[in-house]
Amino acid sequence: MSRVGLALLAAPALAARVQVHEHVHLSEENAESWWSTSGAECYSGRNFDGVVGRKALIITTSHAVLCDAGCADCDPAGVFAEEMTAPYYVFKDAGMEVTLASIQGGVVPINPEPCNSRLDSDQRFCHDPSAQEDAHNSPSITDVNFCDYDIIFMAGGWGAAWDLGASDELAAKLTRAYTNPDQFLGSVCHGALGFVRATKPDGSLLPEGLHMTGVSNRQIEALGIASITPMHPEEELKRAGAIYEVNHGVFSDLRQNLVVIEGNIVTGQNQEASCQAPQELMTKLQSHLAESRRGRRRSA
């Protein structure tokens, strides 16, 4: 069942409904439809010249199998390829410096293998020697100074259900980053699990009272992994006090899309937000940098 579910995710979408929900300012733009091999939709018409030279950190799971660690014959898990490759190139193509890190460091487990995917970002990653080096020699989050980055983005994939929400190190570093007004945090799909143990300055859980999204229980059930994966984003976000938002399809959530923005946090519902969520983070960063420059001029 899990292999069938992965095939459904990797298949080109036939139709999609895109909704961008923003709690600070609403920005509505036409999106380009890339429904053959291009994968997740991106916004068209946005210029990101203001983020050139800035730094983005992409965090992935280190859990490689669809079961507890140590299983030799379990189905593969890891990070869902597009949820890593699309943000990787969205940031890089905007001129940002990108670091690919994982929970434990070393080789990033990717499923499906980018070279076996038809999606443009996956194929590009497959044939990019620099990207391959990044994926085979990722630093662990322990060895990364989160303070060095303007954007911190957590990719999803089924492996994240085992380690993103269970990492004390990740929770502690996100807790510190959340208090920095110059940093912007984001996730897509299972990547939202990285938020659930982080805290606000008052000690409450970071998601408490915030509008957030992540992959729905309905999608996890449709993919046949609900009884296998230990943490489900919808359940965990709600348990942590988040105001969970979701777009449900008539028959399935597999091709639904939602990007939720609250403060300095951007979350995407599932793989369909793999391009738009990073773009929203860059939009917020760019606006913040422009406002900071205006503030310095006014005070000069």
DRENFI-290762 format. One line per field, with one value per residue: residue in three letters; residue number from 1; x, y, z of N, C-alpha, C in turn. Coordinates in steps of 0.05 Angstrom, whole numbers. Layout:
residu ALA / ...
num NUM / ...
nc1 X / ...
nc2 Y / ...
nc3 Z / ...
cac1 X / ...
cac2 Y / ...
cac3 Z / ...
cc1 X / ...
cc2 Y / ...
cc3 Z / ...
//
This chain:
residu MET / SER / ARG / VAL / GLY / LEU / ALA / LEU / LEU / ALA / ALA / PRO / ALA / LEU / ALA / ALA / ARG / VAL / GLN / VAL / HIS / GLU / HIS / VAL / HIS / LEU / SER / GLU / GLU / ASN / ALA / GLU / SER / TRP / TRP / SER / THR / SER / GLY / ALA / GLU / CYS / TYR / SER / GLY / ARG / ASN / PHE / ASP / GLY / VAL / VAL / GLY / ARG / LYS / ALA / LEU / ILE / ILE / THR / THR / SER / HIS / ALA / VAL / LEU / CYS / ASP / ALA / GLY / CYS / ALA / ASP / CYS / ASP / PRO / ALA / GLY / VAL / PHE / ALA / GLU / GLU / MET / THR / ALA / PRO / TYR / TYR / VAL / PHE / LYS / ASP / ALA / GLY / MET / GLU / VAL / THR / LEU / ALA / SER / ILE / GLN / GLY / GLY / VAL / VAL / PRO / ILE / ASN / PRO / GLU / PRO / CYS / ASN / SER / ARG / LEU / ASP / SER / ASP / GLN / ARG / PHE / CYS / HIS / ASP / PRO / SER / ALA / GLN / GLU / ASP / ALA / HIS / ASN / SER / PRO / SER / ILE / THR / ASP / VAL / ASN / PHE / CYS / ASP / TYR / ASP / ILE / ILE / PHE / MET / ALA / GLY / GLY / TRP / GLY / ALA / ALA / TRP / ASP / LEU / GLY / ALA / SER / ASP / GLU / LEU / ALA / ALA / LYS / LEU / THR / ARG / ALA / TYR / THR / ASN / PRO / ASP / GLN / PHE / LEU / GLY / SER / VAL / CYS / HIS / GLY / ALA / LEU / GLY / PHE / VAL / ARG / ALA / THR / LYS / PRO / ASP / GLY / SER / LEU / LEU / PRO / GLU / GLY / LEU / HIS / MET / THR / GLY / VAL / SER / ASN / ARG / GLN / ILE / GLU / ALA / LEU / GLY / ILE / ALA / SER / ILE / THR / PRO / MET / HIS / PRO / GLU / GLU / GLU / LEU / LYS / ARG / ALA / GLY / ALA / ILE / TYR / GLU / VAL / ASN / HIS / GLY / VAL / PHE / SER / ASP / LEU / ARG / GLN / ASN / LEU / VAL / VAL / ILE / GLU / GLY / ASN / ILE / VAL / THR / GLY / GLN / ASN / GLN / GLU / ALA / SER / CYS / GLN / ALA / PRO / GLN / GLU / LEU / MET / THR / LYS / LEU / GLN / SER / HIS / LEU / ALA / GLU / SER / ARG / ARG / GLY / ARG / ARG / ARG / SER / ALA
num 1 / 2 / 3 / 4 / 5 / 6 / 7 / 8 / 9 / 10 / 11 / 12 / 13 / 14 / 15 / 16 / 17 / 18 / 19 / 20 / 21 / 22 / 23 / 24 / 25 / 26 / 27 / 28 / 29 / 30 / 31 / 32 / 33 / 34 / 35 / 36 / 37 / 38 / 39 / 40 / 41 / 42 / 43 / 44 / 45 / 46 / 47 / 48 / 49 / 50 / 51 / 52 / 53 / 54 / 55 / 56 / 57 / 58 / 59 / 60 / 61 / 62 / 63 / 64 / 65 / 66 / 67 / 68 / 69 / 70 / 71 / 72 / 73 / 74 / 75 / 76 / 77 / 78 / 79 / 80 / 81 / 82 / 83 / 84 / 85 / 86 / 87 / 88 / 89 / 90 / 91 / 92 / 93 / 94 / 95 / 96 / 97 / 98 / 99 / 100 / 101 / 102 / 103 / 104 / 105 / 106 / 107 / 108 / 109 / 110 / 111 / 112 / 113 / 114 / 115 / 116 / 117 / 118 / 119 / 120 / 121 / 122 / 123 / 124 / 125 / 126 / 127 / 128 / 129 / 130 / 131 / 132 / 133 / 134 / 135 / 136 / 137 / 138 / 139 / 140 / 141 / 142 / 143 / 144 / 145 / 146 / 147 / 148 / 149 / 150 / 151 / 152 / 153 / 154 / 155 / 156 / 157 / 158 / 159 / 160 / 161 / 162 / 163 / 164 / 165 / 166 / 167 / 168 / 169 / 170 / 171 / 172 / 173 / 174 / 175 / 176 / 177 / 178 / 179 / 180 / 181 / 182 / 183 / 184 / 185 / 186 / 187 / 188 / 189 / 190 / 191 / 192 / 193 / 194 / 195 / 196 / 197 / 198 / 199 / 200 / 201 / 202 / 203 / 204 / 205 / 206 / 207 / 208 / 209 / 210 / 211 / 212 / 213 / 214 / 215 / 216 / 217 / 218 / 219 / 220 / 221 / 222 / 223 / 224 / 225 / 226 / 227 / 228 / 229 / 230 / 231 / 232 / 233 / 234 / 235 / 236 / 237 / 238 / 239 / 240 / 241 / 242 / 243 / 244 / 245 / 246 / 247 / 248 / 249 / 250 / 251 / 252 / 253 / 254 / 255 / 256 / 257 / 258 / 259 / 260 / 261 / 262 / 263 / 264 / 265 / 266 / 267 / 268 / 269 / 270 / 271 / 272 / 273 / 274 / 275 / 276 / 277 / 278 / 279 / 280 / 281 / 282 / 283 / 284 / 285 / 286 / 287 / 288 / 289 / 290 / 291 / 292 / 293 / 294 / 295 / 296 / 297 / 298 / 299 / 300
nc1 17 / 39 / 77 / 44 / 19 / 62 / 71 / 25 / 34 / 79 / 60 / 40 / -3 / -72 / -110 / -116 / -130 / -113 / -100 / -80 / -69 / -63 / -44 / -24 / -14 / -50 / -33 / -47 / -33 / -27 / -15 / 34 / 18 / 46 / 36 / 53 / 109 / 132 / 117 / 102 / 64 / 88 / 90 / 81 / 113 / 138 / 193 / 256 / 302 / 320 / 337 / 385 / 447 / 433 / 420 / 396 / 371 / 358 / 325 / 325 / 297 / 332 / 316 / 308 / 274 / 208 / 189 / 209 / 277 / 330 / 306 / 311 / 283 / 242 / 198 / 224 / 234 / 249 / 263 / 213 / 225 / 212 / 198 / 245 / 279 / 252 / 247 / 303 / 322 / 288 / 306 / 361 / 359 / 342 / 385 / 404 / 446 / 450 / 443 / 441 / 418 / 413 / 379 / 414 / 460 / 506 / 490 / 432 / 370 / 330 / 266 / 219 / 279 / 313 / 332 / 299 / 252 / 203 / 197 / 214 / 248 / 270 / 297 / 334 / 363 / 384 / 422 / 458 / 520 / 538 / 492 / 485 / 531 / 518 / 474 / 497 / 534 / 513 / 511 / 499 / 443 / 461 / 512 / 504 / 498 / 442 / 433 / 460 / 429 / 379 / 331 / 297 / 280 / 238 / 236 / 190 / 165 / 160 / 197 / 206 / 167 / 188 / 233 / 237 / 198 / 215 / 264 / 304 / 345 / 332 / 283 / 301 / 334 / 299 / 266 / 299 / 307 / 256 / 249 / 278 / 270 / 291 / 294 / 263 / 216 / 198 / 158 / 140 / 89 / 102 / 143 / 126 / 124 / 171 / 162 / 132 / 151 / 180 / 185 / 153 / 176 / 148 / 145 / 104 / 80 / 106 / 70 / 21 / -39 / -27 / -40 / -32 / -8 / -3 / 10 / -52 / -92 / -126 / -100 / -55 / -80 / -102 / -56 / -41 / -8 / -21 / -25 / 27 / 67 / 94 / 81 / 34 / 24 / -25 / -51 / -11 / 0 / -49 / -52 / -11 / -34 / -42 / -79 / -105 / -104 / -133 / -141 / -190 / -202 / -255 / -255 / -204 / -145 / -97 / -79 / -90 / -78 / -48 / -23 / -2 / 7 / 34 / 56 / 125 / 126 / 116 / 76 / 65 / 14 / 21 / 60 / 47 / 56 / 110 / 139 / 113 / 111 / 167 / 175 / 140 / 166 / 213 / 190 / 172 / 220 / 247 / 213 / 220 / 275 / 276 / 243 / 275 / 319 / 294 / 281 / 331 / 348 / 312 / 326 / 376
nc2 -24 / 25 / 34 / 42 / 88 / 124 / 125 / 151 / 202 / 218 / 221 / 261 / 317 / 322 / 361 / 420 / 458 / 519 / 555 / 611 / 632 / 685 / 716 / 765 / 801 / 800 / 770 / 764 / 730 / 709 / 641 / 599 / 543 / 481 / 426 / 379 / 356 / 390 / 396 / 422 / 482 / 548 / 617 / 668 / 726 / 749 / 784 / 773 / 801 / 826 / 789 / 768 / 738 / 728 / 679 / 612 / 556 / 489 / 437 / 368 / 302 / 246 / 195 / 135 / 92 / 62 / 49 / 31 / 46 / 5 / -36 / -83 / -97 / -62 / -14 / 43 / 108 / 171 / 238 / 270 / 276 / 322 / 360 / 376 / 385 / 424 / 472 / 479 / 496 / 539 / 576 / 579 / 597 / 647 / 672 / 662 / 635 / 567 / 518 / 450 / 411 / 357 / 316 / 280 / 285 / 272 / 226 / 245 / 214 / 202 / 199 / 192 / 170 / 223 / 216 / 179 / 204 / 243 / 296 / 364 / 393 / 351 / 321 / 359 / 364 / 313 / 313 / 351 / 364 / 393 / 395 / 341 / 331 / 362 / 333 / 284 / 295 / 322 / 369 / 356 / 379 / 393 / 413 / 459 / 529 / 561 / 614 / 638 / 642 / 669 / 648 / 590 / 527 / 471 / 410 / 358 / 292 / 221 / 201 / 242 / 237 / 207 / 233 / 291 / 315 / 294 / 312 / 341 / 378 / 404 / 428 / 463 / 498 / 520 / 546 / 588 / 614 / 632 / 676 / 715 / 771 / 777 / 730 / 679 / 627 / 563 / 510 / 448 / 402 / 342 / 368 / 406 / 382 / 393 / 439 / 427 / 417 / 461 / 524 / 584 / 649 / 653 / 602 / 570 / 523 / 531 / 527 / 541 / 574 / 595 / 602 / 548 / 498 / 431 / 366 / 331 / 287 / 258 / 254 / 224 / 177 / 162 / 149 / 103 / 100 / 114 / 81 / 67 / 108 / 146 / 199 / 248 / 305 / 338 / 320 / 328 / 383 / 405 / 383 / 412 / 460 / 492 / 530 / 494 / 492 / 473 / 450 / 412 / 363 / 341 / 285 / 270 / 292 / 295 / 328 / 378 / 446 / 491 / 549 / 577 / 635 / 664 / 715 / 709 / 659 / 609 / 559 / 501 / 460 / 409 / 370 / 400 / 452 / 461 / 498 / 548 / 559 / 567 / 612 / 649 / 657 / 682 / 728 / 753 / 759 / 794 / 839 / 852 / 865 / 910 / 945 / 951 / 978 / 1026 / 1044 / 1053 / 1095 / 1135 / 1145 / 1164
nc3 0 / 15 / -25 / -69 / -52 / -53 / -108 / -124 / -103 / -132 / -183 / -240 / -229 / -243 / -235 / -195 / -136 / -113 / -56 / -22 / 42 / 84 / 144 / 157 / 113 / 54 / -5 / -70 / -127 / -195 / -209 / -239 / -276 / -273 / -293 / -318 / -317 / -284 / -231 / -166 / -161 / -175 / -156 / -205 / -231 / -187 / -158 / -132 / -121 / -75 / -39 / -53 / -39 / 13 / 65 / 66 / 102 / 94 / 124 / 134 / 145 / 176 / 175 / 144 / 131 / 126 / 178 / 245 / 262 / 236 / 209 / 157 / 113 / 103 / 71 / 35 / 64 / 86 / 63 / 24 / -43 / -78 / -40 / -19 / -63 / -95 / -59 / -52 / -103 / -112 / -73 / -88 / -141 / -133 / -116 / -65 / -14 / 0 / 49 / 60 / 110 / 157 / 206 / 232 / 201 / 146 / 93 / 60 / 64 / 10 / -20 / -70 / -105 / -134 / -187 / -207 / -214 / -251 / -244 / -254 / -217 / -188 / -227 / -242 / -195 / -193 / -234 / -218 / -196 / -151 / -119 / -109 / -79 / -34 / -14 / -1 / 38 / 83 / 137 / 207 / 245 / 295 / 285 / 259 / 259 / 272 / 275 / 234 / 190 / 147 / 131 / 152 / 135 / 136 / 106 / 85 / 81 / 94 / 130 / 165 / 203 / 243 / 264 / 262 / 296 / 344 / 358 / 405 / 398 / 350 / 365 / 406 / 377 / 341 / 376 / 395 / 346 / 334 / 366 / 342 / 305 / 254 / 228 / 189 / 189 / 163 / 133 / 100 / 89 / 124 / 149 / 184 / 233 / 259 / 288 / 334 / 385 / 398 / 433 / 457 / 482 / 532 / 549 / 531 / 481 / 415 / 370 / 394 / 389 / 339 / 269 / 228 / 181 / 154 / 128 / 119 / 161 / 130 / 81 / 95 / 111 / 62 / 35 / 60 / 105 / 156 / 201 / 208 / 211 / 265 / 282 / 265 / 227 / 227 / 274 / 313 / 310 / 325 / 377 / 400 / 404 / 359 / 310 / 266 / 196 / 133 / 66 / 39 / -10 / -54 / -61 / -46 / -11 / -36 / -79 / -62 / -40 / 5 / 34 / 92 / 128 / 184 / 222 / 226 / 206 / 157 / 131 / 92 / 64 / 38 / -9 / -54 / -41 / -44 / -74 / -70 / -14 / 1 / -32 / -9 / 40 / 23 / 2 / 48 / 76 / 41 / 43 / 96 / 99 / 65 / 94 / 139 / 118 / 103 / 153 / 176 / 143 / 157 / 209 / 204
cac1 0 / 56 / 89 / 23 / 16 / 84 / 67 / 4 / 46 / 98 / 47 / 32 / -30 / -91 / -122 / -109 / -141 / -93 / -109 / -59 / -82 / -43 / -57 / -13 / -23 / -59 / -20 / -58 / -21 / -32 / 6 / 39 / 11 / 67 / 24 / 62 / 132 / 145 / 111 / 87 / 61 / 103 / 79 / 95 / 114 / 152 / 221 / 269 / 329 / 327 / 348 / 410 / 468 / 423 / 424 / 373 / 377 / 337 / 329 / 311 / 299 / 353 / 303 / 308 / 256 / 180 / 185 / 229 / 304 / 342 / 292 / 326 / 265 / 219 / 197 / 240 / 220 / 266 / 251 / 200 / 244 / 204 / 196 / 272 / 291 / 239 / 258 / 331 / 326 / 274 / 325 / 386 / 354 / 338 / 411 / 410 / 464 / 433 / 455 / 423 / 425 / 395 / 379 / 439 / 482 / 513 / 474 / 403 / 354 / 310 / 247 / 234 / 305 / 308 / 338 / 276 / 228 / 200 / 193 / 237 / 268 / 283 / 316 / 356 / 379 / 398 / 444 / 473 / 541 / 538 / 469 / 491 / 550 / 503 / 457 / 513 / 551 / 498 / 518 / 477 / 433 / 478 / 536 / 496 / 490 / 418 / 434 / 473 / 410 / 355 / 307 / 301 / 257 / 238 / 223 / 174 / 171 / 151 / 218 / 204 / 148 / 203 / 255 / 235 / 183 / 227 / 291 / 307 / 363 / 317 / 264 / 315 / 345 / 276 / 257 / 316 / 303 / 230 / 250 / 294 / 253 / 305 / 293 / 237 / 215 / 177 / 157 / 120 / 79 / 111 / 163 / 114 / 129 / 194 / 153 / 113 / 164 / 193 / 169 / 154 / 190 / 133 / 145 / 83 / 89 / 107 / 46 / -3 / -53 / -19 / -52 / -11 / -18 / 15 / -6 / -76 / -96 / -140 / -80 / -39 / -96 / -104 / -30 / -37 / 14 / -31 / -20 / 55 / 83 / 88 / 71 / 19 / 24 / -51 / -56 / 9 / -4 / -73 / -44 / 6 / -50 / -44 / -105 / -98 / -120 / -130 / -159 / -199 / -214 / -280 / -250 / -177 / -129 / -70 / -72 / -99 / -55 / -54 / 0 / -12 / 28 / 28 / 80 / 149 / 124 / 101 / 73 / 51 / -2 / 33 / 81 / 39 / 66 / 139 / 150 / 100 / 119 / 193 / 172 / 128 / 187 / 231 / 175 / 172 / 247 / 253 / 198 / 232 / 300 / 269 / 234 / 298 / 334 / 279 / 283 / 358 / 350 / 297 / 340 / 403
cac2 0 / 48 / 38 / 53 / 116 / 140 / 129 / 172 / 228 / 225 / 224 / 289 / 324 / 327 / 386 / 429 / 483 / 533 / 577 / 622 / 645 / 700 / 729 / 791 / 816 / 781 / 775 / 746 / 731 / 686 / 621 / 584 / 514 / 464 / 401 / 356 / 345 / 411 / 393 / 441 / 509 / 571 / 643 / 682 / 755 / 759 / 790 / 768 / 813 / 836 / 768 / 758 / 737 / 719 / 650 / 594 / 530 / 469 / 415 / 343 / 278 / 226 / 169 / 125 / 70 / 66 / 34 / 39 / 43 / -22 / -55 / -87 / -102 / -43 / 5 / 67 / 133 / 194 / 264 / 268 / 289 / 349 / 378 / 385 / 396 / 449 / 494 / 481 / 512 / 565 / 593 / 583 / 613 / 675 / 683 / 657 / 613 / 546 / 496 / 427 / 398 / 336 / 313 / 266 / 291 / 250 / 222 / 250 / 193 / 215 / 181 / 175 / 179 / 244 / 207 / 162 / 221 / 258 / 324 / 381 / 399 / 326 / 315 / 379 / 356 / 288 / 319 / 374 / 353 / 408 / 386 / 314 / 334 / 372 / 312 / 262 / 303 / 343 / 372 / 351 / 404 / 400 / 427 / 483 / 552 / 571 / 644 / 647 / 640 / 687 / 630 / 562 / 513 / 443 / 393 / 336 / 264 / 203 / 197 / 264 / 229 / 194 / 247 / 320 / 323 / 281 / 323 / 363 / 397 / 421 / 444 / 484 / 518 / 535 / 563 / 612 / 628 / 644 / 702 / 733 / 782 / 778 / 703 / 670 / 598 / 551 / 481 / 437 / 375 / 332 / 386 / 421 / 368 / 406 / 461 / 419 / 417 / 487 / 540 / 614 / 659 / 649 / 574 / 555 / 511 / 551 / 528 / 548 / 599 / 604 / 589 / 532 / 475 / 409 / 345 / 324 / 259 / 246 / 247 / 202 / 153 / 154 / 137 / 78 / 101 / 125 / 62 / 61 / 131 / 152 / 226 / 259 / 334 / 349 / 313 / 340 / 412 / 410 / 377 / 433 / 484 / 507 / 532 / 479 / 498 / 452 / 449 / 385 / 358 / 326 / 257 / 266 / 316 / 291 / 350 / 404 / 463 / 513 / 561 / 593 / 654 / 678 / 727 / 702 / 630 / 601 / 530 / 491 / 436 / 384 / 373 / 420 / 479 / 460 / 521 / 572 / 565 / 581 / 638 / 667 / 663 / 702 / 753 / 765 / 768 / 817 / 862 / 859 / 878 / 936 / 962 / 957 / 999 / 1051 / 1053 / 1065 / 1121 / 1154 / 1151 / 1175
cac3 0 / 17 / -51 / -85 / -42 / -64 / -136 / -127 / -98 / -153 / -209 / -246 / -220 / -264 / -229 / -168 / -127 / -97 / -39 / -5 / 64 / 98 / 166 / 161 / 90 / 33 / -31 / -89 / -153 / -212 / -207 / -263 / -274 / -285 / -285 / -332 / -303 / -268 / -203 / -150 / -173 / -165 / -164 / -226 / -228 / -163 / -161 / -107 / -121 / -49 / -21 / -64 / -20 / 39 / 70 / 72 / 113 / 90 / 143 / 126 / 162 / 171 / 178 / 117 / 126 / 134 / 203 / 264 / 251 / 239 / 192 / 133 / 90 / 103 / 49 / 40 / 72 / 80 / 55 / -2 / -60 / -87 / -17 / -15 / -88 / -103 / -44 / -57 / -127 / -109 / -59 / -103 / -165 / -124 / -109 / -37 / -7 / 11 / 63 / 64 / 134 / 165 / 235 / 241 / 184 / 128 / 69 / 64 / 51 / -8 / -31 / -88 / -114 / -155 / -214 / -215 / -215 / -275 / -238 / -263 / -196 / -180 / -248 / -240 / -172 / -200 / -252 / -208 / -179 / -126 / -103 / -100 / -57 / -10 / -4 / 9 / 60 / 98 / 165 / 225 / 256 / 318 / 276 / 244 / 274 / 260 / 275 / 210 / 168 / 146 / 127 / 161 / 122 / 141 / 85 / 96 / 75 / 115 / 151 / 185 / 224 / 264 / 278 / 265 / 321 / 367 / 362 / 424 / 386 / 331 / 381 / 420 / 359 / 330 / 398 / 394 / 321 / 334 / 380 / 326 / 284 / 229 / 217 / 179 / 192 / 146 / 130 / 81 / 94 / 150 / 160 / 206 / 259 / 272 / 306 / 355 / 412 / 403 / 452 / 456 / 506 / 557 / 556 / 517 / 456 / 394 / 353 / 408 / 381 / 313 / 246 / 215 / 166 / 148 / 114 / 134 / 168 / 107 / 60 / 106 / 109 / 34 / 26 / 73 / 125 / 182 / 222 / 208 / 220 / 294 / 287 / 242 / 230 / 236 / 302 / 331 / 311 / 342 / 404 / 409 / 406 / 334 / 295 / 242 / 172 / 113 / 43 / 33 / -36 / -53 / -58 / -35 / -6 / -48 / -96 / -50 / -34 / 23 / 47 / 115 / 138 / 209 / 232 / 211 / 200 / 134 / 130 / 69 / 71 / 29 / -30 / -73 / -31 / -43 / -87 / -60 / 14 / 1 / -44 / 11 / 59 / 10 / 0 / 75 / 82 / 25 / 54 / 122 / 93 / 54 / 116 / 156 / 105 / 105 / 181 / 180 / 129 / 172 / 234 / 198
cc1 17 / 69 / 69 / 19 / 37 / 81 / 46 / 16 / 64 / 85 / 40 / 3 / -47 / -105 / -115 / -124 / -122 / -105 / -86 / -73 / -61 / -56 / -45 / -20 / -29 / -46 / -30 / -45 / -28 / -9 / 9 / 31 / 32 / 58 / 34 / 85 / 143 / 138 / 95 / 87 / 79 / 87 / 95 / 95 / 126 / 182 / 234 / 298 / 338 / 339 / 374 / 432 / 459 / 424 / 399 / 383 / 353 / 344 / 312 / 313 / 324 / 342 / 297 / 287 / 228 / 174 / 207 / 257 / 314 / 328 / 306 / 308 / 241 / 220 / 213 / 222 / 238 / 250 / 237 / 216 / 236 / 204 / 224 / 283 / 279 / 248 / 287 / 336 / 311 / 293 / 350 / 381 / 349 / 364 / 419 / 431 / 448 / 450 / 434 / 433 / 405 / 397 / 405 / 463 / 488 / 495 / 444 / 387 / 331 / 292 / 224 / 262 / 301 / 313 / 316 / 250 / 227 / 198 / 218 / 257 / 283 / 304 / 340 / 375 / 396 / 423 / 461 / 494 / 542 / 516 / 474 / 511 / 536 / 487 / 473 / 531 / 538 / 509 / 494 / 468 / 449 / 501 / 529 / 487 / 466 / 418 / 446 / 454 / 387 / 330 / 315 / 276 / 260 / 222 / 209 / 184 / 164 / 171 / 216 / 185 / 163 / 222 / 251 / 221 / 195 / 254 / 291 / 325 / 348 / 297 / 278 / 325 / 322 / 265 / 273 / 310 / 276 / 230 / 265 / 277 / 265 / 305 / 265 / 237 / 193 / 179 / 138 / 114 / 88 / 132 / 152 / 118 / 153 / 186 / 140 / 125 / 179 / 174 / 172 / 169 / 175 / 132 / 123 / 94 / 87 / 81 / 21 / -14 / -45 / -33 / -29 / -24 / 5 / -2 / -29 / -76 / -109 / -120 / -63 / -54 / -99 / -78 / -24 / -15 / 5 / -25 / 10 / 71 / 74 / 76 / 58 / 16 / -3 / -56 / -37 / 7 / -28 / -66 / -27 / -8 / -52 / -73 / -99 / -116 / -113 / -149 / -165 / -210 / -240 / -275 / -223 / -164 / -102 / -61 / -82 / -74 / -64 / -27 / -11 / 12 / 18 / 54 / 104 / 149 / 106 / 100 / 57 / 38 / 12 / 53 / 73 / 48 / 96 / 153 / 139 / 109 / 147 / 191 / 160 / 149 / 206 / 216 / 175 / 199 / 254 / 239 / 211 / 259 / 296 / 260 / 256 / 315 / 320 / 281 / 310 / 360 / 335 / 311 / 368 / 403
cc2 25 / 55 / 50 / 83 / 134 / 145 / 150 / 199 / 237 / 230 / 253 / 294 / 330 / 353 / 394 / 455 / 495 / 555 / 586 / 639 / 659 / 717 / 757 / 809 / 795 / 789 / 755 / 751 / 707 / 667 / 607 / 555 / 498 / 435 / 377 / 343 / 366 / 410 / 415 / 468 / 529 / 596 / 655 / 712 / 766 / 763 / 788 / 779 / 821 / 814 / 756 / 759 / 729 / 689 / 635 / 567 / 512 / 445 / 391 / 322 / 263 / 198 / 157 / 103 / 75 / 47 / 43 / 32 / 14 / -43 / -58 / -90 / -84 / -26 / 29 / 90 / 157 / 219 / 259 / 287 / 318 / 369 / 388 / 398 / 422 / 473 / 500 / 500 / 538 / 585 / 599 / 601 / 642 / 688 / 679 / 635 / 593 / 525 / 474 / 412 / 376 / 331 / 301 / 273 / 267 / 250 / 227 / 228 / 207 / 194 / 196 / 186 / 200 / 234 / 189 / 178 / 236 / 288 / 340 / 386 / 374 / 319 / 335 / 372 / 331 / 293 / 342 / 364 / 367 / 399 / 358 / 314 / 343 / 350 / 288 / 269 / 326 / 345 / 365 / 378 / 412 / 417 / 452 / 505 / 565 / 601 / 655 / 650 / 659 / 670 / 602 / 547 / 483 / 427 / 370 / 309 / 246 / 199 / 218 / 256 / 215 / 213 / 278 / 328 / 311 / 293 / 346 / 385 / 416 / 439 / 468 / 506 / 533 / 554 / 589 / 628 / 643 / 672 / 723 / 745 / 783 / 750 / 695 / 639 / 587 / 521 / 473 / 409 / 365 / 349 / 402 / 408 / 380 / 428 / 451 / 419 / 443 / 504 / 570 / 623 / 655 / 620 / 558 / 544 / 531 / 551 / 539 / 575 / 609 / 588 / 574 / 510 / 455 / 388 / 335 / 294 / 245 / 238 / 224 / 176 / 143 / 141 / 111 / 77 / 110 / 107 / 55 / 84 / 139 / 179 / 236 / 289 / 346 / 344 / 328 / 370 / 419 / 405 / 399 / 460 / 501 / 509 / 519 / 485 / 479 / 457 / 420 / 384 / 343 / 297 / 252 / 293 / 316 / 315 / 377 / 420 / 486 / 523 / 581 / 610 / 667 / 689 / 720 / 672 / 625 / 570 / 523 / 464 / 410 / 390 / 394 / 448 / 481 / 484 / 547 / 579 / 578 / 609 / 658 / 675 / 685 / 729 / 767 / 775 / 793 / 842 / 871 / 874 / 906 / 955 / 970 / 979 / 1026 / 1062 / 1065 / 1092 / 1143 / 1164 / 1164 / 1206
cc3 0 / -10 / -71 / -78 / -53 / -93 / -141 / -123 / -120 / -180 / -215 / -238 / -245 / -260 / -201 / -161 / -108 / -82 / -22 / 17 / 80 / 120 / 171 / 137 / 68 / 7 / -51 / -116 / -169 / -208 / -233 / -258 / -289 / -280 / -300 / -316 / -284 / -239 / -190 / -164 / -159 / -172 / -187 / -220 / -203 / -168 / -134 / -106 / -93 / -30 / -32 / -43 / 8 / 41 / 78 / 81 / 108 / 108 / 134 / 148 / 157 / 172 / 151 / 111 / 138 / 157 / 222 / 253 / 255 / 222 / 165 / 108 / 89 / 78 / 55 / 49 / 66 / 75 / 28 / -21 / -67 / -64 / -8 / -40 / -97 / -86 / -49 / -81 / -126 / -95 / -76 / -127 / -158 / -115 / -80 / -35 / 8 / 25 / 67 / 88 / 141 / 195 / 245 / 224 / 166 / 103 / 76 / 50 / 36 / -20 / -44 / -95 / -136 / -183 / -225 / -218 / -242 / -269 / -244 / -241 / -187 / -201 / -248 / -218 / -178 / -216 / -243 / -188 / -151 / -107 / -92 / -77 / -31 / 3 / 8 / 33 / 76 / 127 / 182 / 236 / 281 / 309 / 260 / 263 / 261 / 258 / 250 / 186 / 170 / 144 / 136 / 152 / 127 / 120 / 99 / 87 / 99 / 137 / 173 / 208 / 248 / 279 / 280 / 290 / 346 / 374 / 382 / 413 / 367 / 346 / 394 / 401 / 345 / 351 / 398 / 369 / 321 / 347 / 364 / 304 / 256 / 215 / 210 / 178 / 174 / 145 / 108 / 90 / 122 / 163 / 183 / 233 / 274 / 292 / 332 / 383 / 418 / 420 / 447 / 481 / 532 / 565 / 543 / 491 / 433 / 377 / 367 / 399 / 353 / 291 / 231 / 199 / 163 / 136 / 132 / 141 / 144 / 86 / 70 / 105 / 81 / 24 / 41 / 94 / 153 / 205 / 225 / 220 / 248 / 299 / 261 / 246 / 239 / 265 / 321 / 332 / 328 / 371 / 417 / 411 / 382 / 325 / 268 / 219 / 150 / 90 / 38 / 5 / -33 / -48 / -44 / -29 / -20 / -64 / -87 / -42 / -16 / 34 / 68 / 125 / 163 / 221 / 214 / 204 / 176 / 133 / 105 / 75 / 63 / 6 / -51 / -65 / -32 / -56 / -74 / -31 / 15 / -12 / -25 / 32 / 48 / 7 / 27 / 82 / 66 / 35 / 80 / 118 / 82 / 76 / 135 / 144 / 106 / 134 / 187 / 167 / 145 / 197 / 229 / 200
//
